[in-house]
Amino acid sequence: MRKVVIKSSQFSAPREIHGYLKEQLNFPDYYGENLSALYDCLTDLSQEVLLVLEKNQADSGNILCYLEKLWEVFQDAALENPLVHIEKR
């Protein structure tokens, strides 16, 4: 199983998170780098993956709000695709 850890302290903008996920999960070139496209790609995965979201206590503002939305997408995708596993720290 592939493990992808998203440490909130490593990212300052949503596009950075999407670029990281695209690289780590080998998403196609046409990946739209938004939450809707993320859901589509996660539900299409054919290999097991563990997505770990590590939030930092210092997270605030826009990135904190985006991380909550990202977590919701992870949850929805995990419900749809049994190969997607999630963990929040």
GUVO-168176 format. One record per residue (C-alpha): x, y, z; residue in three letters; chain. Coordinates in steps of 0.2 Angstrom, whole numbers, plus 2048, in hexadecimal, padded with zeros to 3 digits. Example, Ala and Ser with C-alpha at 12.3 -4.5 7.8 and 13.67 -1.06 7.14 Angstrom:
px; py; pz; aa; ch
83E; 7EA; 827; ALA; A
844; 7FB; 824; SER; A
# end
This chain:
px; py; pz; aa; ch
800; 800; 800; MET; A
806; 811; 7FB; ARG; A
807; 81E; 80A; LYS; A
805; 830; 806; VAL; A
808; 83C; 814; VAL; A
802; 84E; 813; ILE; A
80A; 859; 820; LYS; A
801; 869; 821; SER; A
811; 872; 826; SER; A
819; 86E; 815; GLN; A
80C; 877; 80B; PHE; A
806; 889; 80A; SER; A
7FA; 888; 7FC; ALA; A
7ED; 87C; 7F5; PRO; A
7F6; 87B; 7E4; ARG; A
806; 874; 7ED; GLU; A
7FB; 866; 7F6; ILE; A
7F4; 861; 7E5; HIS; A
805; 861; 7DC; GLY; A
80B; 856; 7EA; TYR; A
7FC; 84A; 7E9; LEU; A
7FE; 84A; 7D6; LYS; A
810; 845; 7D7; GLU; A
80E; 838; 7E5; GLN; A
7FF; 82F; 7DE; LEU; A
803; 830; 7CC; ASN; A
7F4; 83A; 7C7; PHE; A
7F2; 83D; 7B4; PRO; A
7F8; 84D; 7AC; ASP; A
7E6; 853; 7AA; TYR; A
7E4; 853; 7BD; TYR; A
7DB; 863; 7C0; GLY; A
7E3; 867; 7D1; GLU; A
7D3; 86A; 7DA; ASN; A
7C8; 861; 7E7; LEU; A
7BC; 85A; 7DA; SER; A
7CA; 853; 7CF; ALA; A
7D2; 84C; 7DF; LEU; A
7C3; 843; 7E3; TYR; A
7C1; 83C; 7D1; ASP; A
7D3; 836; 7D1; CYS; A
7D2; 82E; 7E3; LEU; A
7C3; 825; 7DF; THR; A
7CB; 81E; 7CF; ASP; A
7DA; 817; 7D8; LEU; A
7DD; 805; 7D5; SER; A
7EB; 802; 7E2; GLN; A
7EA; 804; 7F4; GLU; A
7EF; 815; 7FC; VAL; A
7F0; 81C; 80D; LEU; A
7EE; 82F; 80E; LEU; A
7F4; 836; 81E; VAL; A
7F0; 848; 822; LEU; A
7FB; 84F; 830; GLU; A
7F5; 860; 836; LYS; A
800; 86C; 83F; ASN; A
7F9; 875; 84E; GLN; A
7FF; 886; 847; ALA; A
7F5; 884; 837; ASP; A
7E9; 892; 835; SER; A
7DF; 89C; 828; GLY; A
7DD; 896; 816; ASN; A
7E8; 887; 817; ILE; A
7DE; 880; 826; LEU; A
7CE; 882; 81E; CYS; A
7D5; 87A; 80E; TYR; A
7DB; 86B; 818; LEU; A
7CA; 868; 81F; GLU; A
7C3; 868; 80E; LYS; A
7D1; 85C; 808; LEU; A
7CD; 851; 817; TRP; A
7BA; 850; 812; GLU; A
7C0; 84B; 800; VAL; A
7CB; 83D; 807; PHE; A
7BC; 837; 812; GLN; A
7B0; 837; 803; ASP; A
7BD; 82E; 7F8; ALA; A
7C0; 821; 805; ALA; A
7AE; 81D; 806; LEU; A
7AD; 81B; 7F3; GLU; A
7BD; 812; 7F0; ASN; A
7C2; 804; 7FC; PRO; A
7D4; 806; 7F7; LEU; A
7D5; 817; 7FE; VAL; A
7D9; 817; 811; HIS; A
7DB; 827; 81B; ILE; A
7E3; 82D; 82B; GLU; A
7E3; 83E; 834; LYS; A
7F0; 843; 841; ARG; A
# end
